[in-house]
Amino acid sequence: MMIRLIGYFIAFVVFVTSVVWLNNNPGFVEFDWFGYHIKSSMGLFIAAIVILVVVCVLVWRLVRGIMGAPDAFGLFFSSRRRKKGYEALSKGIIAVGSGDVKTAQKFARLAAEKLDDEPLTLLLKAQTAQLEGDKDQTHKAFEKMIEQDATKMIGLRGLFMEAQRNEDGGAAKMIALDAVAHDGQSKWALNGLFDMQTAEGDWGGALNSLLMIGRLQGTNVAETKRKRAVLLTAEAMNIEASNAERALELALEARTHAPELVPATVLAAKLLLAKGSLRKAHKLLEKCWRLAPHPELGALFAAQKDAEKPNIWLKRVQTFALKAGVGHADMAARGAVEAAVMVARVAIEQSDWSAARKALESIVVDDPSARVCTLMAKIEQGELGNRGLVAEWLARAQRAPGDPVWLADGHIAVTWAPISAVTGELDAYEWKVPDYNLAQVEADMAANILLEHHESELQALESQEKAQQQAHEQAIVAVKQEAEIEIAKIAEEKAEKPAKDEPSNEGNSGSGSGGVELVVAKKSADEPVKTVEVVAEKIEKIDFQPADASPQKSGDKKSNGLKKVSKSPYSSQPITEGDDKVALPHRPDDPGLPADDKDPGADGYYSN
């Protein structure tokens, strides 16, 4: 705005200066044109020229506007269409973010109609298909995005994430390689490829990917060095048996990137000791012992040399133990425990019980770990042979806090590994004390297994009872169907018999014919009743046994389905219902028979 005002001001100054100059320098312009003699002042002539130029410009613009009117109208409607398309695209993306499937579908279709060549419409379509759970449409949308350079990386990332969701590692790796080839600075592609290479144990490929990741802007240099050290250590462990020299080079290089990495130092020290480079191996162990005291470092250093005297051996170990965690306050407590345990073990091996007890006395006062309690039990056994104290220390070891272990994602490993056995994450194992009691975890797991077994048994019993109940019901239905069929047959026979007997009945006369009809009707009426009784007997004979009951043994006498026999809890005599006599139970607190005029029979029954 300021620049425009300055421009206007300069133009005004030029105009005023020109007017003043023309006024101070008057003159005339005279010329003949088409037989006319024209004479005018210089100022009027210049004004006429300016007006003529302005008119020509206006006429030119008018003609150009008329000639370009169709294109202008097309551009107007096209811009209006694109405006509506971008509005639909914006609303569709908002709907996807809020999880509104129907609204996202509506605006995705509208955006695709209004914006023909807009790459973002494919992205909205893919996101809407993901929200619907339509994997085929999602895959197709991402593949269309790959065809355009502007959206190729977005499409590749979408396909990469879909492959990971489907647990298709091969396809995901190929997509990541394609993305890295297209854009070597793509952080997601490099990180995804790196994670898959480490999970597969492709340490060489992972080192190359890590080198490319290290060149990206904003990368954590310390984290990259640590990961490189872990990868070099993993590669060294992989070729230790086949190429010891190369393994030693890789382990030493790993130490330059992460001197505190215990597995790299342990591997390098082992290989140096195998070569006979004792002094160099001890120097490596001492440097790492100061940074991160660990039992494996102490065990390698505490190994007795050839022809080394016991007292010199113990003194060498004691000197090395004093350097644990020196200069690092966060490692002081851990270093004190590891140093005491290392000295105690060497002293126990030499049967120097006093030196072993002295080494542990500073850490026994506080809450000792299971490892320390076990060492104290060995000392009591070796020095005094006191079984009571040995049992006491072993019992304390069962209840004592745990010792540090290699722990990653809840998984405890005997030896260090470069990746987690659970998630495949690089450098996941840490040397620390678990946050839970292993004994209690095992007990809880055993209890859960027993509970699941008990629940499965109950479910099996319930399903067995349901199956038997269904079989019983099906048997009853089958019997009833048979009874209905038999009743239907009797009804048909009843309908057919009068038709057959009509000729003979016509010859009879008087009361004789009436008597015959009465007999036939009575017989036919009794037959359905007998059939129903037969059905009832069949239903009563169906033996239904519950799943938890033992099979019943039938005796010689069978029930006719009209009588129920049971026993009283106070009498050995049966109670028979449906007969002419009923047994009266004799209770222990009953003083005698109730006052009644009727006299009991010989068997203790009252007559009805």
C-alpha positions as CSV (number, residue, x, y, z in Angstrom):
1,M,0.0,0.0,0.0
2,M,2.8,2.4,0.9
3,I,4.6,1.7,-2.4
4,R,1.4,2.4,-4.4
5,L,1.0,5.8,-2.6
6,I,4.6,6.7,-3.4
7,G,3.9,5.8,-7.1
8,Y,0.8,8.1,-7.2
9,F,2.8,10.9,-5.6
10,I,5.6,10.6,-8.2
11,A,3.1,10.6,-11.0
12,F,1.4,13.7,-9.6
13,V,4.7,15.5,-9.3
14,V,5.6,14.6,-12.9
15,F,2.2,15.9,-14.1
16,V,2.5,19.2,-12.3
17,T,6.1,19.7,-13.5
18,S,5.0,19.1,-17.1
19,V,2.2,21.6,-16.8
20,V,4.4,24.2,-15.3
21,W,7.1,23.7,-17.9
22,L,4.5,24.0,-20.8
23,N,3.2,27.1,-19.2
24,N,6.7,28.6,-19.0
25,N,7.5,27.6,-22.6
26,P,4.4,28.3,-24.7
27,G,4.4,27.4,-28.4
28,F,2.2,26.5,-31.3
29,V,1.7,23.4,-33.4
30,E,0.6,24.0,-37.0
31,F,0.0,21.4,-39.7
32,D,-2.1,20.7,-42.8
33,W,-4.0,17.4,-43.0
34,F,-6.6,16.4,-45.6
35,G,-6.8,20.0,-46.9
36,Y,-7.3,21.4,-43.4
37,H,-4.9,23.9,-41.9
38,I,-4.7,23.2,-38.2
39,K,-3.0,25.5,-35.7
40,S,-3.1,24.8,-31.9
41,S,-1.1,25.5,-28.8
42,M,1.3,22.9,-27.5
43,G,-0.6,22.2,-24.3
44,L,-3.9,21.6,-26.2
45,F,-2.1,19.4,-28.7
46,I,-0.6,17.2,-26.0
47,A,-4.0,16.9,-24.2
48,A,-5.6,15.8,-27.5
49,I,-3.0,13.1,-28.0
50,V,-3.5,11.8,-24.4
51,I,-7.3,11.7,-24.9
52,L,-6.9,9.9,-28.2
53,V,-4.6,7.3,-26.6
54,V,-7.1,6.7,-23.7
55,V,-10.0,6.3,-26.2
56,C,-8.0,3.8,-28.2
57,V,-7.2,1.7,-25.1
58,L,-10.8,1.7,-24.0
59,V,-12.0,0.6,-27.4
60,W,-9.3,-2.1,-27.5
61,R,-10.4,-3.5,-24.2
62,L,-14.1,-3.4,-25.2
63,V,-13.3,-5.4,-28.4
64,R,-11.1,-7.9,-26.5
65,G,-13.8,-8.4,-23.8
66,I,-16.5,-9.1,-26.5
67,M,-14.2,-11.5,-28.3
68,G,-13.2,-13.3,-25.0
69,A,-16.7,-13.4,-23.4
70,P,-17.2,-17.2,-24.0
71,D,-13.9,-18.0,-22.4
72,A,-14.6,-15.6,-19.5
73,F,-18.0,-17.2,-18.9
74,G,-16.4,-20.7,-19.0
75,L,-13.7,-19.6,-16.6
76,F,-16.3,-18.2,-14.2
77,F,-18.3,-21.4,-14.1
78,S,-15.1,-23.5,-13.9
79,S,-13.8,-21.5,-10.9
80,R,-17.2,-21.8,-9.2
81,R,-17.2,-25.5,-9.8
82,R,-13.7,-25.9,-8.4
83,K,-14.6,-23.7,-5.4
84,K,-17.5,-26.1,-4.5
85,G,-15.1,-29.1,-5.1
86,Y,-12.5,-27.7,-2.6
87,E,-15.2,-27.0,-0.1
88,A,-16.5,-30.6,-0.4
89,L,-12.9,-31.8,-0.1
90,S,-12.3,-29.8,3.1
91,K,-15.6,-31.0,4.6
92,G,-14.9,-34.6,3.6
93,I,-11.5,-34.5,5.3
94,I,-13.1,-33.1,8.5
95,A,-15.7,-35.8,8.4
96,V,-13.0,-38.5,8.1
97,G,-11.2,-37.0,11.1
98,S,-14.4,-37.0,13.2
99,G,-15.3,-40.6,12.1
100,D,-18.5,-39.7,10.3
101,V,-18.7,-42.3,7.5
102,K,-21.8,-41.2,5.7
103,T,-20.8,-37.5,5.6
104,A,-17.3,-38.5,4.4
105,Q,-18.8,-40.7,1.6
106,K,-21.1,-37.9,0.5
107,F,-18.4,-35.2,0.2
108,A,-15.9,-37.7,-1.3
109,R,-18.3,-38.3,-4.2
110,L,-19.0,-34.6,-4.5
111,A,-15.3,-33.7,-4.6
112,A,-14.6,-36.4,-7.2
113,E,-17.4,-34.9,-9.4
114,K,-16.3,-31.3,-9.1
115,L,-12.5,-31.8,-9.1
116,D,-11.5,-34.1,-11.9
117,D,-7.7,-33.9,-11.8
118,E,-7.2,-33.1,-8.1
119,P,-4.9,-35.7,-6.4
120,L,-6.4,-35.0,-2.9
121,T,-9.7,-36.5,-4.0
122,L,-7.9,-39.9,-4.2
123,L,-6.6,-39.4,-0.7
124,L,-10.1,-38.5,0.6
125,K,-11.5,-41.6,-1.2
126,A,-8.8,-43.8,0.3
127,Q,-9.4,-42.5,3.8
128,T,-13.1,-42.9,3.5
129,A,-12.7,-46.5,2.4
130,Q,-10.4,-47.1,5.4
131,L,-13.1,-45.7,7.6
132,E,-15.6,-48.0,6.1
133,G,-13.3,-51.0,6.4
134,D,-13.3,-51.7,2.6
135,K,-9.8,-53.0,2.0
136,D,-10.3,-53.5,-1.7
137,Q,-11.4,-49.9,-2.4
138,T,-8.6,-48.6,-0.1
139,H,-6.0,-50.6,-2.0
140,K,-7.3,-49.4,-5.4
141,A,-7.3,-45.8,-4.3
142,F,-3.7,-46.0,-3.1
143,E,-2.6,-47.7,-6.3
144,K,-4.2,-44.8,-8.3
145,M,-2.3,-42.4,-6.2
146,I,1.0,-44.1,-7.1
147,E,0.4,-43.4,-10.8
148,Q,0.8,-39.6,-10.2
149,D,4.1,-38.1,-9.1
150,A,2.4,-35.6,-6.8
151,T,0.8,-38.4,-4.7
152,K,3.1,-41.3,-5.2
153,M,4.7,-41.1,-1.8
154,I,1.3,-40.8,-0.1
155,G,0.1,-43.9,-2.0
156,L,3.2,-45.9,-1.1
157,R,2.8,-45.0,2.5
158,G,-0.8,-46.0,2.5
159,L,0.0,-49.4,0.9
160,F,2.9,-49.8,3.4
161,M,0.6,-49.3,6.3
162,E,-2.0,-51.7,4.8
163,A,0.6,-54.4,4.3
164,Q,1.7,-54.0,8.0
165,R,-1.9,-54.3,9.2
166,N,-2.3,-57.5,7.1
167,E,1.1,-58.8,8.5
168,D,2.5,-59.1,5.0
169,G,6.1,-58.4,5.8
170,G,7.4,-59.2,2.3
171,A,5.0,-56.7,0.6
172,A,5.8,-54.1,3.2
173,K,9.5,-54.4,2.6
174,M,9.2,-54.1,-1.1
175,I,7.0,-51.0,-0.8
176,A,9.5,-49.4,1.6
177,L,12.4,-50.2,-0.8
178,D,10.4,-48.6,-3.7
179,A,9.7,-45.5,-1.5
180,V,13.4,-45.2,-0.6
181,A,14.4,-45.5,-4.3
182,H,11.9,-42.7,-5.2
183,D,12.8,-40.4,-2.2
184,G,16.0,-41.2,-0.3
185,Q,15.0,-38.5,2.3
186,S,11.7,-40.1,3.3
187,K,11.9,-40.7,7.0
188,W,9.0,-43.1,7.3
189,A,10.3,-45.3,4.5
190,L,13.8,-45.4,6.0
191,N,12.6,-46.1,9.5
192,G,10.1,-48.8,8.3
193,L,12.8,-50.5,6.2
194,F,15.2,-50.3,9.1
195,D,12.7,-51.9,11.6
196,M,11.9,-54.8,9.2
197,Q,15.6,-55.4,8.5
198,T,16.5,-55.6,12.2
199,A,13.5,-57.9,12.9
200,E,14.7,-60.2,10.2
201,G,18.3,-60.1,11.4
202,D,19.6,-58.4,8.3
203,W,22.3,-56.5,10.1
204,G,24.2,-55.4,7.0
205,G,21.1,-53.9,5.4
206,A,20.1,-52.3,8.7
207,L,23.5,-50.7,9.0
208,N,23.1,-49.2,5.5
209,S,19.6,-47.9,6.3
210,L,20.9,-46.5,9.6
211,L,23.6,-44.6,7.7
212,M,20.9,-43.0,5.5
213,I,18.8,-42.2,8.6
214,G,21.8,-40.5,10.2
215,R,22.0,-38.0,7.3
216,L,18.4,-36.8,7.8
217,Q,17.9,-33.5,9.5
218,G,16.8,-33.6,13.1
219,T,18.2,-37.1,13.8
220,N,19.4,-37.8,17.3
221,V,23.2,-38.4,16.9
222,A,23.6,-40.2,20.3
223,E,20.7,-42.6,19.5
224,T,22.1,-43.3,16.1
225,K,25.5,-44.2,17.5
226,R,24.0,-46.5,20.1
227,K,21.9,-48.3,17.4
228,R,25.0,-48.6,15.2
229,A,27.0,-50.2,18.1
230,V,24.2,-52.7,18.7
231,L,24.1,-53.6,15.0
232,L,27.8,-54.1,14.9
233,T,27.7,-56.2,18.0
234,A,24.9,-58.3,16.5
235,E,26.9,-58.8,13.3
236,A,30.0,-59.7,15.3
237,M,28.1,-62.3,17.3
238,N,26.7,-63.8,14.1
239,I,30.2,-64.4,12.5
240,E,32.1,-65.1,15.8
241,A,32.5,-68.8,15.0
242,S,33.3,-68.5,11.3
243,N,35.4,-65.3,11.2
244,A,36.8,-64.4,14.6
245,E,39.1,-61.7,13.2
246,R,36.3,-59.8,11.6
247,A,34.1,-60.3,14.6
248,L,36.8,-58.7,16.8
249,E,37.0,-55.7,14.5
250,L,33.3,-55.2,14.6
251,A,33.2,-55.5,18.4
252,L,36.0,-53.0,18.8
253,E,34.2,-50.6,16.4
254,A,31.0,-51.0,18.4
255,R,32.9,-50.0,21.6
256,T,34.0,-46.7,19.9
257,H,30.3,-45.8,19.3
258,A,29.0,-47.0,22.7
259,P,31.7,-47.8,25.3
260,E,29.1,-48.7,27.9
261,L,27.6,-51.5,25.8
262,V,28.5,-54.5,27.9
263,P,27.9,-57.3,25.2
264,A,30.3,-55.6,22.8
265,T,33.0,-55.4,25.5
266,V,32.4,-59.0,26.6
267,L,32.7,-60.3,23.1
268,A,35.8,-58.3,22.3
269,A,37.4,-59.4,25.6
270,K,36.6,-63.1,24.9
271,L,38.2,-62.9,21.4
272,L,41.3,-61.1,22.8
273,L,41.7,-63.7,25.5
274,A,41.4,-66.4,22.9
275,K,44.2,-64.7,21.0
276,G,46.3,-64.4,24.1
277,S,46.1,-60.6,24.4
278,L,45.4,-60.7,28.2
279,R,46.5,-57.1,29.0
280,K,44.4,-55.5,26.2
281,A,41.4,-57.6,27.2
282,H,41.7,-56.5,30.9
283,K,42.0,-52.9,29.8
284,L,38.7,-53.1,27.8
285,L,37.0,-54.8,30.8
286,E,38.3,-52.2,33.2
287,K,37.0,-49.3,31.1
288,C,33.5,-50.8,30.7
289,W,33.5,-51.9,34.4
290,R,33.8,-48.2,35.4
291,L,30.9,-47.2,33.1
292,A,28.5,-50.2,33.6
293,P,29.5,-52.8,36.2
294,H,28.2,-56.2,35.1
295,P,28.7,-59.8,36.4
296,E,30.0,-61.0,33.0
297,L,32.7,-58.4,33.0
298,G,33.7,-59.4,36.5
299,A,33.6,-63.1,35.6
300,L,36.0,-62.6,32.7
301,F,38.4,-60.5,34.7
302,A,38.3,-62.8,37.7
303,A,39.3,-65.9,35.6
304,Q,42.5,-67.2,37.2
305,K,45.7,-66.9,35.1
306,D,48.0,-69.8,34.5
307,A,50.3,-70.4,37.5
308,E,48.8,-67.5,39.4
309,K,49.0,-67.8,43.2
310,P,45.7,-67.6,45.2
311,N,46.7,-64.6,47.3
312,I,47.8,-62.7,44.2
313,W,44.7,-63.7,42.3
314,L,42.4,-62.5,45.2
315,K,44.3,-59.2,45.5
316,R,44.1,-58.6,41.7
317,V,40.3,-59.1,41.9
318,Q,39.9,-56.9,44.9
319,T,41.8,-54.1,43.1
320,F,39.6,-54.4,40.1
321,A,36.5,-54.5,42.2
322,L,37.3,-51.1,43.7
323,K,37.0,-49.5,40.3
324,A,33.4,-50.5,39.8
325,G,31.3,-47.4,38.8
326,V,34.1,-45.0,39.7
327,G,33.3,-41.5,38.4
328,H,29.6,-42.3,37.8
329,A,27.3,-41.6,40.7
330,D,24.3,-43.4,39.1
331,M,26.4,-46.6,39.0
332,A,27.7,-46.4,42.6
333,A,25.1,-48.7,44.3
334,R,25.1,-51.2,41.4
335,G,28.9,-51.2,41.4
336,A,29.2,-51.9,45.1
337,V,27.0,-55.0,44.8
338,E,28.8,-56.4,41.8
339,A,32.2,-55.8,43.3
340,A,31.3,-57.5,46.6
341,V,29.7,-60.5,44.8
342,M,32.8,-60.9,42.5
343,V,35.3,-60.8,45.4
344,A,33.1,-63.2,47.5
345,R,32.9,-65.7,44.7
346,V,36.7,-65.8,44.2
347,A,37.2,-66.0,48.0
348,I,34.7,-68.9,48.2
349,E,36.5,-70.7,45.4
350,Q,39.7,-70.4,47.4
351,S,37.8,-71.4,50.7
352,D,38.8,-68.1,52.2
353,W,35.6,-67.7,54.2
354,S,36.6,-64.7,56.2
355,A,37.5,-62.7,53.1
356,A,34.2,-63.8,51.5
357,R,32.2,-62.8,54.6
358,K,34.0,-59.5,54.8
359,A,33.3,-58.7,51.1
360,L,29.5,-59.2,51.6
361,E,29.1,-57.7,55.1
362,S,28.5,-54.2,53.7
363,I,25.6,-55.3,51.5
364,V,24.1,-57.9,53.8
365,V,23.0,-55.3,56.3
366,D,20.5,-53.8,53.8
367,D,17.9,-55.9,52.1
368,P,20.1,-58.5,50.3
369,S,19.1,-60.0,47.0
370,A,18.6,-63.7,46.3
371,R,22.1,-64.0,44.9
372,V,23.8,-62.5,48.0
373,C,21.7,-64.8,50.3
374,T,22.8,-67.8,48.3
375,L,26.5,-66.8,48.7
376,M,26.0,-66.4,52.4
377,A,24.5,-69.9,52.6
378,K,27.6,-71.2,50.9
379,I,29.8,-69.4,53.3
380,E,27.9,-70.8,56.3
381,Q,28.1,-74.3,54.9
382,G,31.8,-74.1,54.1
383,E,33.0,-72.3,57.2
384,L,30.8,-73.6,60.0
385,G,28.7,-76.4,58.5
386,N,25.7,-75.0,60.4
387,R,22.7,-76.4,58.6
388,G,20.3,-74.2,60.5
389,L,22.0,-71.0,59.2
390,V,22.2,-72.5,55.7
391,A,18.5,-73.2,55.7
392,E,17.8,-69.8,57.0
393,W,19.8,-68.1,54.3
394,L,18.2,-70.3,51.6
395,A,14.8,-69.4,53.0
396,R,15.6,-65.7,52.8
397,A,16.8,-66.2,49.2
398,Q,13.3,-67.4,48.4
399,R,11.7,-64.2,49.7
400,A,14.6,-61.8,48.8
401,P,14.3,-59.2,46.1
402,G,15.3,-60.4,42.6
403,D,18.6,-59.7,40.9
404,P,19.1,-57.8,37.7
405,V,18.4,-59.8,34.5
406,W,18.3,-59.0,30.8
407,L,14.7,-57.9,30.5
408,A,12.7,-56.6,27.4
409,D,8.9,-56.3,27.1
410,G,8.4,-58.6,30.1
411,H,10.7,-61.3,28.6
412,I,13.7,-62.5,30.5
413,A,16.7,-63.7,28.5
414,V,19.6,-65.8,29.7
415,T,22.0,-63.9,27.5
416,W,21.8,-60.5,25.8
417,A,20.1,-60.3,22.4
418,P,20.1,-57.4,19.9
419,I,16.3,-57.4,19.4
420,S,13.4,-58.2,21.6
421,A,12.0,-61.7,21.4
422,V,8.5,-60.3,21.8
423,T,8.3,-57.2,19.6
424,G,11.5,-57.4,17.5
425,E,12.6,-53.9,18.7
426,L,16.3,-53.1,18.4
427,D,18.3,-52.6,21.7
428,A,15.3,-53.5,23.8
429,Y,17.0,-55.6,26.5
430,E,18.1,-53.8,29.6
431,W,20.0,-55.1,32.6
432,K,17.6,-54.3,35.5
433,V,15.5,-55.9,38.3
434,P,12.0,-57.0,37.2
435,D,9.1,-55.1,38.6
436,Y,7.4,-58.3,39.6
437,N,8.0,-61.4,41.7
438,L,8.7,-64.3,39.4
439,A,7.6,-66.9,41.9
440,Q,4.3,-65.1,42.4
441,V,3.9,-64.9,38.6
442,E,4.4,-68.6,38.2
443,A,1.9,-69.3,41.0
444,D,-0.7,-67.0,39.3
445,M,-0.1,-68.7,36.0
446,A,-0.6,-72.2,37.5
447,A,-3.8,-71.0,39.3
448,N,-5.1,-69.5,36.0
449,I,-4.4,-72.8,34.2
450,L,-6.3,-74.8,36.9
451,L,-9.2,-72.4,36.8
452,E,-9.4,-72.6,33.0
453,H,-9.4,-76.4,33.2
454,H,-12.1,-76.4,35.8
455,E,-14.2,-74.0,33.6
456,S,-13.7,-76.2,30.6
457,E,-14.9,-79.3,32.5
458,L,-18.0,-77.5,33.7
459,Q,-18.8,-76.4,30.1
460,A,-18.3,-80.0,29.0
461,L,-20.7,-81.2,31.6
462,E,-23.3,-78.6,30.8
463,S,-23.1,-79.4,27.1
464,Q,-23.5,-83.1,27.9
465,E,-26.6,-82.4,30.0
466,K,-28.1,-80.3,27.3
467,A,-27.5,-83.0,24.7
468,Q,-29.2,-85.6,27.0
469,Q,-32.1,-83.3,27.7
470,Q,-32.5,-82.7,23.9
471,A,-32.4,-86.4,23.3
472,H,-35.1,-87.0,26.0
473,E,-37.3,-84.3,24.5
474,Q,-36.9,-85.7,21.0
475,A,-37.8,-89.2,22.2
476,I,-41.0,-87.8,23.8
477,V,-41.9,-86.0,20.6
478,A,-41.3,-89.2,18.6
479,V,-43.5,-91.2,20.9
480,K,-46.2,-88.6,20.7
481,Q,-46.0,-88.6,16.9
482,E,-46.3,-92.3,16.9
483,A,-49.4,-92.0,19.1
484,E,-51.0,-89.4,16.8
485,I,-50.4,-91.8,13.9
486,E,-52.0,-94.7,15.7
487,I,-55.0,-92.6,16.7
488,A,-55.3,-91.4,13.1
489,K,-55.2,-95.0,11.9
490,I,-57.9,-96.0,14.5
491,A,-60.1,-93.1,13.4
492,E,-59.7,-94.2,9.7
493,E,-60.7,-97.8,10.7
494,K,-63.6,-96.5,12.6
495,A,-64.8,-94.6,9.6
496,E,-64.3,-97.6,7.3
497,K,-66.1,-100.2,9.5
498,P,-69.6,-98.7,9.5
499,A,-69.5,-98.6,5.7
500,K,-68.6,-102.3,5.6
501,D,-71.2,-103.3,8.1
502,E,-74.1,-101.4,6.6
503,P,-75.4,-104.3,4.3
504,S,-75.5,-106.7,7.3
505,N,-77.1,-104.2,9.6
506,E,-79.9,-103.5,7.1
507,G,-81.1,-107.1,7.4
508,N,-81.4,-106.9,11.2
509,S,-84.6,-105.6,12.8
510,G,-85.9,-104.3,16.1
511,S,-83.8,-104.1,19.2
512,G,-81.2,-106.5,17.8
513,S,-79.7,-103.9,15.4
514,G,-79.5,-101.3,18.1
515,G,-77.6,-103.6,20.4
516,V,-75.0,-104.3,17.7
517,E,-74.4,-100.6,17.1
518,L,-74.0,-100.0,20.8
519,V,-71.3,-102.6,21.1
520,V,-69.4,-101.4,18.1
521,A,-69.5,-97.8,19.2
522,K,-68.3,-98.8,22.7
523,K,-65.4,-100.8,21.3
524,S,-64.2,-98.0,19.0
525,A,-64.4,-95.5,21.8
526,D,-62.2,-97.7,24.1
527,E,-59.4,-98.1,21.5
528,P,-58.1,-94.5,21.6
529,V,-58.1,-94.6,25.4
530,K,-55.9,-97.8,25.3
531,T,-53.6,-96.1,22.8
532,V,-53.1,-93.1,25.1
533,E,-52.3,-95.4,28.0
534,V,-49.7,-97.2,25.9
535,V,-48.1,-93.8,25.0
536,A,-48.0,-92.8,28.6
537,E,-46.3,-96.1,29.5
538,K,-43.7,-95.5,26.8
539,I,-43.0,-92.0,28.0
540,E,-42.6,-93.3,31.6
541,K,-40.1,-96.0,30.4
542,I,-37.8,-93.4,28.7
543,D,-34.8,-93.3,31.1
544,F,-33.2,-89.8,31.3
545,Q,-30.0,-89.7,33.3
546,P,-28.3,-86.4,34.1
547,A,-24.6,-86.0,33.3
548,D,-23.5,-86.2,36.9
549,A,-25.7,-89.1,37.9
550,S,-24.8,-92.8,37.9
551,P,-26.9,-95.3,35.9
552,Q,-29.9,-96.7,37.7
553,K,-30.4,-100.4,38.0
554,S,-33.9,-101.7,37.4
555,G,-35.2,-104.4,39.6
556,D,-37.6,-107.3,38.9
557,K,-40.8,-105.3,39.6
558,K,-41.7,-102.6,37.1
559,S,-43.8,-99.5,37.8
560,N,-47.1,-99.2,35.9
561,G,-46.7,-95.4,35.6
562,L,-49.6,-94.8,38.0
563,K,-47.8,-95.3,41.3
564,K,-45.0,-93.4,43.0
565,V,-42.9,-95.0,45.8
566,S,-40.5,-93.1,48.1
567,K,-39.0,-93.5,51.5
568,S,-39.4,-91.3,54.6
569,P,-36.3,-90.0,56.3
570,Y,-37.7,-91.3,59.6
571,S,-38.9,-94.7,58.7
572,S,-37.7,-97.7,56.6
573,Q,-41.3,-98.4,55.5
574,P,-42.2,-97.2,52.0
575,I,-44.8,-94.5,51.3
576,T,-47.0,-95.7,48.5
577,E,-49.2,-93.2,46.7
578,G,-52.0,-94.2,44.5
579,D,-52.8,-97.4,46.5
580,D,-55.4,-98.1,49.1
581,K,-52.9,-97.8,52.0
582,V,-50.4,-95.1,52.9
583,A,-47.5,-95.5,55.3
584,L,-47.3,-93.1,58.2
585,P,-43.7,-92.1,59.1
586,H,-42.6,-92.5,62.7
587,R,-40.6,-89.5,63.8
588,P,-38.1,-89.8,66.7
589,D,-39.8,-87.0,68.7
590,D,-43.3,-88.5,68.3
591,P,-44.6,-89.7,71.7
592,G,-46.9,-92.2,70.1
593,L,-49.8,-92.6,67.8
594,P,-52.3,-89.7,67.5
595,A,-55.7,-90.2,69.2
596,D,-57.9,-91.7,66.5
597,D,-60.8,-94.1,66.6
598,K,-59.3,-96.2,63.9
599,D,-56.9,-99.0,64.8
600,P,-53.8,-99.6,62.7
601,G,-53.4,-102.8,60.9
602,A,-50.8,-105.5,61.5
603,D,-48.3,-103.8,59.1
604,G,-48.8,-100.3,60.5
605,Y,-51.1,-99.0,57.8
606,Y,-54.4,-97.2,58.2
607,S,-57.2,-98.5,56.0
608,N,-58.9,-96.0,53.8
